[in-house]
Amino acid sequence: MMARPNKFIITMLLLTVGAFSFYLGASPDFAVASASVSPVPRPSPTGIGLAMIDAEFDGKKIERTVSEWRNLLTPDEFQILREAGTERAYSGPLNKNKKKGSYHCAGCGLVVFRSSAKYDSGTGWPSFYRPAFKKNLIEKIDRSLPSEERVEIECARCGSHLGHVFDDGPRPTGLRYCINSLALRFVEKK
């Protein structure tokens, strides 16, 4: 008859494997979950683990360290949301999405756009002519391009970079919110 391993030893082994996996760049989610420790929810392309908030911003900001953001986001999401990067045109999974629903910040789950304001701008990025709630977005002057001054769009709740807004959109607003697909989570209306 074999002796059963001590639960403490198994837990420590799983945590060690998780820490080593994290050090190597792999996700430690399996090891941490197996050790019955509650990990910080990691957003996924489907929004699992990220609470979706379909309301106007209440003024309570979310602040995280760079390390916490790196742990929560994929490398591509981190580059876009936290370093103001841009995905390649026509590469995002939500560019051609025609389903009815709402679009939420991939960093914190706050609603930022609705499908009723989405249109095909032909630019290769999801485009909207109106936000879900104006209060849910922050506009900042972006002078990162030497030849152009743009207006950057950030999530009001977590400060994540979403994209830019231009004044060449359709009626009734004349605006084009050009948003990175990886900066968004879509929730289909049932």
C-alpha positions as CSV (number, residue, x, y, z in Angstrom):
1,M,0.0,0.0,0.0
2,M,1.3,3.4,-1.0
3,A,1.3,6.3,1.4
4,R,-0.7,9.3,0.3
5,P,1.3,12.5,-0.2
6,N,0.9,15.3,2.3
7,K,-1.5,18.0,1.1
8,F,0.9,20.8,2.2
9,I,3.7,19.2,0.0
10,I,1.4,19.0,-3.0
11,T,0.3,22.6,-2.6
12,M,3.9,23.8,-2.2
13,L,4.9,21.8,-5.3
14,L,2.1,23.2,-7.4
15,L,2.9,26.8,-6.3
16,T,6.6,26.2,-7.1
17,V,5.7,24.9,-10.6
18,G,3.4,27.9,-11.1
19,A,6.1,30.4,-10.0
20,F,8.6,28.7,-12.3
21,S,6.1,28.7,-15.2
22,F,5.4,32.4,-14.6
23,Y,9.2,33.1,-14.6
24,L,9.5,31.4,-18.0
25,G,6.6,33.4,-19.4
26,A,3.9,30.7,-19.2
27,S,0.6,31.2,-17.5
28,P,0.6,30.0,-13.9
29,D,-3.2,29.8,-13.9
30,F,-3.3,26.0,-13.7
31,A,-0.9,25.6,-10.8
32,V,-2.4,28.5,-8.8
33,A,-5.9,27.2,-9.3
34,S,-4.9,23.7,-8.4
35,A,-3.4,24.9,-5.2
36,S,-6.7,26.4,-4.1
37,V,-5.3,30.0,-4.1
38,S,-7.5,32.6,-5.7
39,P,-5.6,34.2,-8.6
40,V,-6.4,37.7,-9.9
41,P,-8.9,37.1,-12.8
42,R,-7.2,37.1,-16.1
43,P,-9.2,38.7,-19.0
44,S,-9.6,36.4,-22.0
45,P,-10.7,37.0,-25.5
46,T,-14.2,36.0,-24.4
47,G,-14.2,38.2,-21.3
48,I,-14.2,35.2,-18.9
49,G,-12.9,36.4,-15.5
50,L,-13.7,40.0,-16.3
51,A,-16.8,41.6,-14.8
52,M,-18.7,43.4,-17.6
53,I,-20.2,46.7,-16.4
54,D,-23.0,48.0,-18.6
55,A,-23.5,51.4,-17.0
56,E,-22.2,55.0,-16.9
57,F,-18.8,55.3,-15.2
58,D,-19.4,55.9,-11.4
59,G,-16.1,57.8,-10.9
60,K,-14.3,55.0,-9.1
61,K,-11.0,54.5,-10.9
62,I,-9.0,51.3,-11.1
63,E,-5.3,51.6,-10.5
64,R,-2.8,48.7,-10.9
65,T,0.9,48.4,-11.0
66,V,2.7,47.6,-14.3
67,S,3.3,44.1,-12.9
68,E,-0.4,43.6,-12.2
69,W,-1.3,44.7,-15.7
70,R,1.3,42.4,-17.2
71,N,-0.2,39.5,-15.2
72,L,-3.8,40.3,-16.2
73,L,-3.3,41.0,-20.0
74,T,-1.8,39.1,-22.9
75,P,1.4,40.7,-24.3
76,D,-0.5,42.1,-27.2
77,E,-3.2,43.5,-25.0
78,F,-0.6,45.0,-22.7
79,Q,1.2,46.7,-25.6
80,I,-2.1,48.2,-26.8
81,L,-3.9,49.1,-23.6
82,R,-0.9,50.1,-21.4
83,E,1.6,51.3,-24.0
84,A,-0.7,53.0,-26.5
85,G,0.1,50.5,-29.2
86,T,-1.9,49.8,-32.4
87,E,-2.8,46.5,-33.9
88,R,-2.4,45.8,-37.6
89,A,-5.3,47.0,-39.7
90,Y,-7.8,44.2,-40.5
91,S,-6.2,41.8,-38.0
92,G,-8.6,42.3,-35.1
93,P,-11.4,39.8,-34.5
94,L,-14.1,42.4,-33.8
95,N,-13.5,44.5,-37.0
96,K,-16.1,42.6,-39.0
97,N,-18.4,41.7,-36.0
98,K,-22.0,42.5,-37.0
99,K,-23.7,41.0,-34.0
100,K,-25.9,43.1,-31.7
101,G,-24.5,43.8,-28.2
102,S,-22.0,46.0,-26.3
103,Y,-18.3,46.6,-26.4
104,H,-16.4,46.8,-23.2
105,C,-12.9,47.9,-22.2
106,A,-10.6,44.8,-22.2
107,G,-8.8,46.2,-19.2
108,C,-11.7,46.6,-16.7
109,G,-15.0,45.6,-18.4
110,L,-16.6,49.1,-18.5
111,V,-19.0,49.5,-21.5
112,V,-17.6,51.9,-24.0
113,F,-19.6,51.4,-27.2
114,R,-22.7,49.7,-28.5
115,S,-23.3,47.8,-31.8
116,S,-26.0,50.3,-32.8
117,A,-23.2,52.9,-33.3
118,K,-20.8,50.6,-35.0
119,Y,-20.1,51.0,-38.8
120,D,-17.6,49.9,-41.4
121,S,-15.3,52.8,-41.9
122,G,-13.0,50.8,-44.3
123,T,-10.0,51.5,-42.1
124,G,-9.5,48.0,-40.7
125,W,-10.4,48.8,-37.1
126,P,-13.7,48.6,-35.4
127,S,-15.3,52.1,-35.8
128,F,-18.1,53.8,-33.9
129,Y,-19.8,57.2,-34.3
130,R,-20.9,57.5,-30.7
131,P,-19.8,56.1,-27.3
132,A,-22.2,54.2,-25.0
133,F,-21.7,57.0,-22.4
134,K,-19.5,60.0,-23.1
135,K,-18.4,59.9,-19.4
136,N,-16.9,56.4,-20.0
137,L,-14.1,57.8,-22.2
138,I,-11.3,60.3,-21.7
139,E,-10.0,62.3,-24.6
140,K,-6.3,63.4,-24.7
141,I,-4.2,65.2,-27.2
142,D,-1.7,62.7,-28.8
143,R,1.4,64.2,-30.4
144,S,3.2,60.9,-30.9
145,L,3.3,61.3,-34.7
146,P,5.5,64.2,-35.8
147,S,3.2,65.2,-38.6
148,E,-0.2,64.8,-37.0
149,E,-2.0,65.8,-33.8
150,R,-4.7,63.3,-32.9
151,V,-7.2,62.8,-30.1
152,E,-6.5,59.6,-28.1
153,I,-9.3,57.7,-26.4
154,E,-8.8,56.1,-23.0
155,C,-11.1,54.2,-20.7
156,A,-12.2,56.6,-17.9
157,R,-12.2,53.8,-15.3
158,C,-8.8,52.2,-15.8
159,G,-6.9,54.6,-18.2
160,S,-6.4,52.0,-20.8
161,H,-5.6,53.2,-24.4
162,L,-8.5,52.2,-26.7
163,G,-7.7,54.1,-29.9
164,H,-8.4,57.5,-31.4
165,V,-11.3,59.7,-32.5
166,F,-11.4,61.6,-35.8
167,D,-13.9,64.1,-37.2
168,D,-14.5,62.2,-40.5
169,G,-17.3,59.9,-39.3
170,P,-20.9,59.6,-40.4
171,R,-24.0,61.5,-39.2
172,P,-25.4,62.2,-36.8
173,T,-22.1,63.0,-34.9
174,G,-19.6,63.2,-37.7
175,L,-17.1,61.3,-35.4
176,R,-15.1,58.2,-36.1
177,Y,-14.0,56.4,-33.0
178,C,-11.3,54.1,-34.4
179,I,-10.7,51.5,-31.7
180,N,-8.2,48.6,-31.4
181,S,-10.1,45.3,-31.5
182,L,-7.9,43.8,-28.8
183,A,-8.8,46.7,-26.5
184,L,-12.4,45.6,-26.5
185,R,-14.5,42.7,-25.2
186,F,-17.9,42.1,-27.0
187,V,-21.0,41.0,-25.1
188,E,-23.7,39.7,-27.4
189,K,-27.2,40.8,-26.7
190,K,-29.5,37.8,-26.0
